[in-house]
Amino acid sequence: MWVLMILLSLSTQLSMAQERTVSGTLVDEAGLPLTGVTVRVTGTNRGVISDFDGNYAIKASEGEVLSFSYIGLKTVEVTVGSNDVIDVTMKEDLEALDTVVITGYQNIAREIFTGASQTVKAEEIELAGLPDITQSLEGRAAGVSVQNVTGTFGAAPRITIRGSASILGNADPIWIVDGVIQEQIVNVSFADLVSGDPNTLLSSAIAGLNANDIESFEILRDASATSLYGARAQNGVIVITTKSGRKDQAPTFSYNGDFLVRDRPRYAQYNLLNSQETVSVYRELESKGFLQFPDVLFGRNGGIFNIRATAINSYNNTNGSFGIPNTPEARNAFLQRFELANTDWFGELFSTAPTQNHNISFSSGSKSSRTYASLGYFTDGGWTVADRVRRITANFRNSFHFNDDKIVFTILGSANVVNQKAPGTLARQNDTFFGAFNREFDINPFNYALTTSRALRPRDENGNLEYYRANWAPINILNEIENNTLEINRTDIKFQGQLKYEINDKLTYNFLGSARYVQNIAENAAKANSNRVSAYRAAENAIVRNANTFLFTDPDNPVALPSVVLPVGGILTENKNTLTAYTFRNSLQYDTTFNDIHNLNIYFNQEYRHADRTTSSFTGYGYQFDRGGAIFTDPDMLRKVILEGDDYFSSQETRSREVSLAMQVNYDFDKKYSLSLTGNYEGSNRAGESASARWLPTYSVGARWNIHKENFLRDSNTISSLVFRPSYGVTGLLNDAASNNRAVFLNSITDRFSLGDRENFIDIQDLENSELTYEQTQELNLGLEIGLFNERIRAIFDVYSRKGIDLLDIVRTSGIGGEFTKLGNNAEMTTNGIELQLNTVNINADNFQWRSGFNISIIDQEITALQQRPNVFSLVTGTGNAIGTERNALYSFNFDGLNEFGVPTFNLGEDVDPISGIDFQETEDILDFLVYEGPTLPTITGGLANNFKYKNWNFSFFMSFSAGNKIRLDPAYSSTYTDLSVFPREFVNRWQQPGDENITTIPAIPSQSLIQSVGNTSITRAYNAYNYSTARVADGDFIRMKNISLGYTFDGQTIKNLGLNSLRMNLQGTNLFLLYSDDKLGGQDPEFFNSGGVASPITRSYTFTLNVGF
């Protein structure tokens, strides 16, 4: 008995000696403490939860295994040894993060989701320092085409999902931010987007969002994925989820700072003549009858020859001599100082001013609440001397949990204030008669540097600004940028409330309410000494007065010379846009499981959307900026504006009211077989009044077969997942162009010579079209997903076929109803495509990981029904449409070589003169002589990403590629060159003497006598047609090194010594270089449209990023 008691005592003492307290700290990869991590001793009931600081303590014995688990992080198991302290760094479980699809209405488990979608983490694609994260989507998601047609802040890239589903109007996908449609301030078509007009600075729906607040993107591509959005989903959906606090999270502060610098453009990148070569061309122009003394002295525009003529014509009363003698020697000597100038306009107009982006965020959480808040400040000193941006963003999100999470109330708020400066600009005009685009007073720095002679100088020998002539008035670009500015001030405020109430364990009610207000004010200030205003005062003699179109010709006194009607002050134009939007949604969700294998989800919602947009503009003449804004307006100035058919003020209001009812039923059998049925019924006040037009039902049906869960694959060591997803559905869109559900009447005045004969009349701009209705797209999608070797290799393959019906079309009528053309739902278009996503884990060792991602998309599109008849100009500029090709296909004049005088000729059909037969306005049988070049939208897009991690180091690079589209080269040839003109390098090979037409395709500089013999209209059209001919087309294919990034995360001991929770530094280069592009581009970026105005390309940049947690 005593022996037994002694043995039991020794056993107990031995057990107590083996079991001891093990403690430590748990952090994530950034070094931040992890709260709420479950720590368990494997095989026992012992377990604890880490505290706010990530600390834990648990009883364990040597040899036992501790398991650390946390949602979204990989589970870690550690065997207890002799140490009493076990610290663990937990890593992201990328597979776990991709287990839920966020549609904006519901969060659906991916293993039962039947649609085609892709999750993109914001931190994986962010281009540090760039304020608009939409630019970084390029090449990141299959089926998504992103063309960064401009890099100016506020201007959106051209984004399409599975090609455009509409022929007319906006083809952008809808943006969803935290479950609410992000309405655009203005609706901008692709033609508008590439125009460089000021309204493009409002085209980005999410330019006001802080990239640091974005958690992820969900790209919804097919009808099954987008079906709940019904009549808004035709062009696809991009869902943005912003960051939030975590439950039981210790209060943490984070700072993120981006410091970016950009390269200046260099003339070495572009195929242009230098100043010496350019002046030699000017001498040839002079020998052919151009640049004659009276023309350059009193003409509308003039460069170095104007400066010379002014010097010759200037008499100095003091010394009794002219500026320079009018002798051949003196004239040539004067030109030599400009001949060697070789001005670097890029150096003069561009800067390396740094861009800074600072963001401070706070997050915390308890069992009953979660909080996230941030404050951001972005400042861009300007890539050019004409632009500048400042933006302040604020964001907060609070969730309150009651009654064991059965009631959750969430409030979200965001605001951003933007102050932006850009070069003063007017809207671009289309000249369909001569076939050209025109923009008066364009001072876009990038366009100026490429289209202004390098023989001109910004300053003379004494350092004073040197002026030349434009619009009959003096101009110096540095002075003009200072005195002709566009300033934009925008305020965007949004509040959102959400309520979740679990009625019981199966039924949940959700309410969402959102209100947003945006005000944008753009002021174009042209001061008194700007060229734009000086042009209205250029009246130095009768020659100038009669030629100057900015002077006023009084129709009541036709014999009088045109007069100045802007004698003092400048011009102030104000454009104001406002948006007021509300969204209210009620939804019920029912979830149940029966027999443990049948899962049923029923979702129903009712939604109401309200959006009011107002647009107003006013132009004030005679505003005296230097006298406190005093105004003096000559009454004849207003007469001039009215007689020319312009408005000096305007106001417009658009109201949108939309209501929808939607229901979705999801069923799955043991997570193996899934079926999804969705119906949506939507109505809008913007559609026609007839009941059949105003309301649209849409639907989808999708299925999913998780083949890997079948018995024949369950034990496979190779195939870890295999999924087949078929779906079919109908989505819709009420095109922005469909606005004439009501007749539009405008007041106007007859344009008659005498004021006494003029009368007021009503202009019926649009008649009511009660049958105008929604566009629809029928889509079949087949998806296949496969994972190999425990998901080390994962591929997602989708093939789809879309048919657009009831698409908007411009229909010709007999005119009996009062209109010769009107909008109708008559067009049809088909789009077929293939998409592939491939992700691989190449190496996954303890200290080294290498992951790769690749995606590619191929589309084929064809317009199959269309009644509108485009004109030649729209087709050769890629803005028109024709049957048998894709939307906005590019056509060209069929260049047929040069004639014996070096003038371009074209094959325009039988019995049609190859020069005088050119007509840009022609609409009849134009496809008989125009040549189809190809699509303007890429048919192949994709990207390749590689990410490496070695211990605390991260290195990544990403390449994007695009192919299949055609690009029109920038217009470079003209029948009338001036001493302001710039010439491409191939101009040295131009036609110069008879016989050259056999060895060159570069047109001659026509002489004055040749222009007179051919006719000014005919030869102007011929040279413009050459710019839009088969000789001026390049392939749009490119491979771009989009970014390279190197980062280092400091380890736990280092940051503890610094008193921080985390510390990370990163260097990134963005838009570094093109690995391939067509040589014909000659430095022209294959994505950028050099249209002047406010447009500028995306340039190479370098960013240093600092992340600190404390």
Buried (B, 14 or more C-beta within 10 A) or exposed (E): EEEEEEEEEEEEEEEEEEBEEBBBBBBBBBBBBBBBBBBBBEEEEBBBEBBBBBBBBBEBBEEBBBBBBBEEBBEBEBEBEEEEEBBBBBEEBBBBBBBBBBBBBBEBBBBBBBBBBBBBBBEBBBBBBBBBBBBBBBBBBBBBBBBBBBBBBBBBBBBBBBBBBBBBBBBBBBBBBBBBBBBBBBBBBBBBBBBBBBBBBBBBBBBBBBBBBBBBBBBBBBBBBBBBBBBBBBBBBBBBBBBBBBBBBBEBEBEBBBBBBBBBBEBEEBBBBBBBBBBEBBEBBBEBBBBBEEBBBBBBBBBBBBBBBBBBBEEEEEEEEBBBBBEEEBBEEBBEEBBEBBBBBBBBBBBEBBBBBBBBBBBBBBEEBBBBBBBBBBBBBBBBBBBBBBBBBBBBBBBEBEEEEBEBBBBBBBBBBBBBBBBBBBEBEBEBEBBBBEBBBBBBBBBBBBBBBBBBBBEEEEEEEBBBBBBBBBBBBBBBBBBBBBBBEBBBBBBBBBBBBBEEEEBBEBBBBBBBBBBBBBBBBBBBBBBBBBBBBBBEEEEBBEBBEBBBBBBEEEEEBBBBBBEBBBBBBBBBBBBBBBBBBBBBBBBEEEEEEEBBBBBBBEBEBBBBBBBBBBBBBBBBBEEEEEEBBBEBBEBBBBBEEEEBEEEEEBEBEBBBBBBBBBBBEEBBBBBBBBBBBBBBBBBBBBEEBBBBEBBBBBBBBBBBBEEEBEEEEEBBBBBBBBBBBBBBBBBBBBBBBBEEEEEEBEEEEEEEEBEEEEEEEBBEBBBBBBBBBBBBBBBBBBBBEEBBBBBBBBBBBBBBBBBBBBBBEEEEEEBEEBBBBBBBBBBBBBBBBBBBBEEEEEEEBBBBBBBBBBBBBBBEBBEBBBBBBBBBBBBBBBBEBBBBBBBBBBBBBBBEBBBBBBBBEEEBEBBBBBBBEBBEEBBEBBBBBBBBBBBBBBBBBBBBBEEBEBBBBBBBBBBBBBBBBBBBBBBBBBBBBBBBBBBEEBBBEEEBBEEBBBBBBBBEEBBEEBEEEBBBBBBBBBBBBBBBBBBBBBBBBBBBBBBBBBBBEEBEEEEBBBBBBBBBBBBBEEEEBBEBBBBBBBBBBBBBBBBBBBBBBBBBBBBBBB
